[in-house]
Amino acid sequence: MAVKLSVGLQKKVGLPDYGSLGASCHVEFEIDRSLIEHDLAGFHEKVRGAFAACQQSVQDQLASQQSGHNSAPSNGHNGNGHHTSAYSNGNGNGRGNGHRGNARPATASQARAIRAIAGRQRVDLHQLLGDRFSVSRPEDLSISDASSLIDELKGPAEGNGGGR
């Protein structure tokens, strides 16, 4: 009889200005139950092999993301993927300057955080970004505007008892 073996690894590394890069690997496959019962060394070898493969995959992915981050703040994602949500809580401060000029652009981690928090708040993110910052995507914010917006978005949720 076969048994499922599941091995996973995830790693996140911090970057300046609240940024981070992350990668994960998860593999699942079947092995013969007799390895556990009669060949524990063989079982451990299968686990070590799967873990080593995940470890190398995660390391390679982080290295490729970091090389992309050195040229421009990014984690290898182009921002077209994950959450598309909305935000507007009426707490705008009218600073809307985006990341034009010499200001560093928001990190991909900040953009993901803004989308995720905005989604939980159920607000019109596109409208907020356009009205307040004159941009259409979180990636178009400056790193400092993105940081301020994250802090602002997190504030109302914690104050309103956002428990599950």
C-alpha positions as CSV (number, residue, x, y, z in Angstrom):
1,M,0.0,0.0,0.0
2,A,1.3,3.5,-0.9
3,V,1.6,6.4,1.5
4,K,1.7,10.1,0.5
5,L,4.8,11.9,1.4
6,S,4.5,15.7,1.5
7,V,7.5,18.0,1.9
8,G,7.5,21.7,1.8
9,L,9.7,24.7,2.4
10,Q,9.1,28.4,2.3
11,K,11.5,31.3,2.9
12,K,11.1,35.0,3.1
13,V,13.9,37.5,3.2
14,G,13.5,41.1,4.3
15,L,14.4,44.1,2.1
16,P,14.8,47.8,3.1
17,D,11.7,50.0,3.4
18,Y,9.3,47.2,4.5
19,G,9.9,45.1,1.4
20,S,10.5,41.4,1.3
21,L,11.0,38.6,-1.2
22,G,9.5,35.1,-0.7
23,A,9.6,31.8,-2.4
24,S,8.1,28.4,-1.5
25,C,8.2,24.8,-2.8
26,H,5.9,22.0,-1.9
27,V,6.1,18.5,-3.3
28,E,3.8,15.5,-2.6
29,F,4.3,12.0,-3.9
30,E,3.5,8.4,-3.0
31,I,6.1,6.0,-1.5
32,D,5.8,2.4,-0.6
33,R,4.6,1.9,3.0
34,S,7.3,-0.8,3.5
35,L,9.9,2.0,3.5
36,I,8.5,3.3,6.8
37,E,8.0,-0.2,8.3
38,H,11.2,-2.0,7.0
39,D,13.7,0.5,5.6
40,L,13.7,3.7,7.7
41,A,17.0,4.8,6.2
42,G,15.5,4.5,2.7
43,F,12.5,6.6,3.9
44,H,14.8,9.3,5.3
45,E,16.7,9.3,2.1
46,K,13.5,10.0,0.1
47,V,12.6,12.8,2.5
48,R,16.1,14.3,2.4
49,G,16.0,14.2,-1.4
50,A,12.6,15.9,-1.7
51,F,13.6,18.5,0.9
52,A,17.0,19.2,-0.9
53,A,15.1,19.6,-4.2
54,C,12.7,22.1,-2.6
55,Q,15.6,23.9,-0.9
56,Q,17.4,24.3,-4.2
57,S,14.3,25.5,-5.9
58,V,13.6,28.1,-3.2
59,Q,17.2,29.3,-3.2
60,D,17.2,29.6,-7.0
61,Q,13.9,31.5,-7.0
62,L,15.1,34.0,-4.3
63,A,18.4,34.5,-6.2
64,S,16.5,35.3,-9.4
65,Q,14.2,37.7,-7.6
66,Q,17.1,39.4,-5.8
67,S,18.9,40.0,-9.0
68,G,15.8,41.6,-10.5
69,H,15.4,43.6,-7.3
70,N,18.9,45.1,-7.7
71,S,18.0,46.8,-10.9
72,A,14.5,48.0,-9.7
73,P,12.5,47.3,-6.6
74,S,10.6,44.2,-7.6
75,N,10.3,40.6,-6.5
76,G,10.1,39.2,-10.0
77,H,6.4,39.7,-10.3
78,N,5.0,42.3,-12.7
79,G,1.9,43.1,-10.6
80,N,-0.6,41.5,-13.0
81,G,-1.3,38.5,-10.9
82,H,-2.7,38.3,-7.5
83,H,-5.5,40.3,-5.8
84,T,-7.6,42.8,-7.5
85,S,-9.7,44.5,-4.9
86,A,-11.0,48.0,-4.0
87,Y,-10.5,50.6,-1.3
88,S,-11.9,53.9,-0.2
89,N,-12.3,55.0,3.4
90,G,-12.3,58.8,3.0
91,N,-9.1,59.3,5.0
92,G,-7.1,60.8,2.1
93,N,-4.4,63.4,2.9
94,G,-4.2,64.9,-0.5
95,R,-0.5,64.3,-1.0
96,G,-1.0,62.4,-4.3
97,N,2.5,62.6,-5.9
98,G,3.1,59.0,-7.1
99,H,6.8,58.0,-7.5
100,R,7.7,60.6,-10.2
101,G,11.1,62.2,-10.1
102,N,13.7,60.8,-7.8
103,A,11.4,59.0,-5.4
104,R,11.8,55.2,-5.3
105,P,8.8,53.2,-6.4
106,A,6.8,51.0,-4.1
107,T,8.1,47.5,-3.7
108,A,6.1,44.5,-5.0
109,S,5.6,43.5,-1.4
110,Q,4.0,46.8,-0.6
111,A,1.8,46.6,-3.7
112,R,0.6,43.1,-2.6
113,A,0.0,44.3,0.9
114,I,-2.1,47.3,-0.3
115,R,-4.2,45.0,-2.5
116,A,-4.7,42.4,0.3
117,I,-5.6,45.0,3.0
118,A,-7.9,46.9,0.5
119,G,-9.6,43.6,-0.3
120,R,-10.3,42.9,3.3
121,Q,-11.6,46.4,3.8
122,R,-13.8,46.1,0.6
123,V,-13.0,49.5,-0.7
124,D,-12.4,50.8,-4.2
125,L,-8.6,50.7,-4.6
126,H,-8.6,52.0,-8.1
127,Q,-10.6,55.0,-7.2
128,L,-8.5,55.7,-4.1
129,L,-5.3,55.6,-6.0
130,G,-6.6,57.8,-8.8
131,D,-8.3,60.4,-6.6
132,R,-5.6,60.6,-4.0
133,F,-2.3,59.8,-5.8
134,S,-3.2,60.2,-9.5
135,V,-2.0,56.7,-10.2
136,S,-3.9,53.6,-11.3
137,R,-1.8,50.8,-9.6
138,P,-0.1,50.4,-6.2
139,E,3.1,49.8,-8.0
140,D,3.0,53.4,-9.3
141,L,3.2,54.8,-5.8
142,S,6.4,56.0,-4.2
143,I,7.8,53.8,-1.5
144,S,6.9,56.3,1.2
145,D,3.4,56.8,-0.1
146,A,2.9,53.1,-0.2
147,S,4.1,52.8,3.4
148,S,1.8,55.5,4.6
149,L,-1.1,54.0,2.7
150,I,-0.5,50.6,4.3
151,D,-0.4,52.1,7.8
152,E,-3.6,54.0,7.1
153,L,-5.4,51.0,5.6
154,K,-4.4,48.8,8.6
155,G,-5.6,51.4,11.1
156,P,-9.4,51.3,10.5
157,A,-9.5,47.5,10.3
158,E,-7.8,47.0,13.8
159,G,-10.1,49.7,15.3
160,N,-13.3,48.0,14.1
161,G,-12.7,44.6,15.7
162,G,-11.9,42.8,12.4
163,G,-11.8,39.3,14.1
164,R,-13.0,36.1,12.4
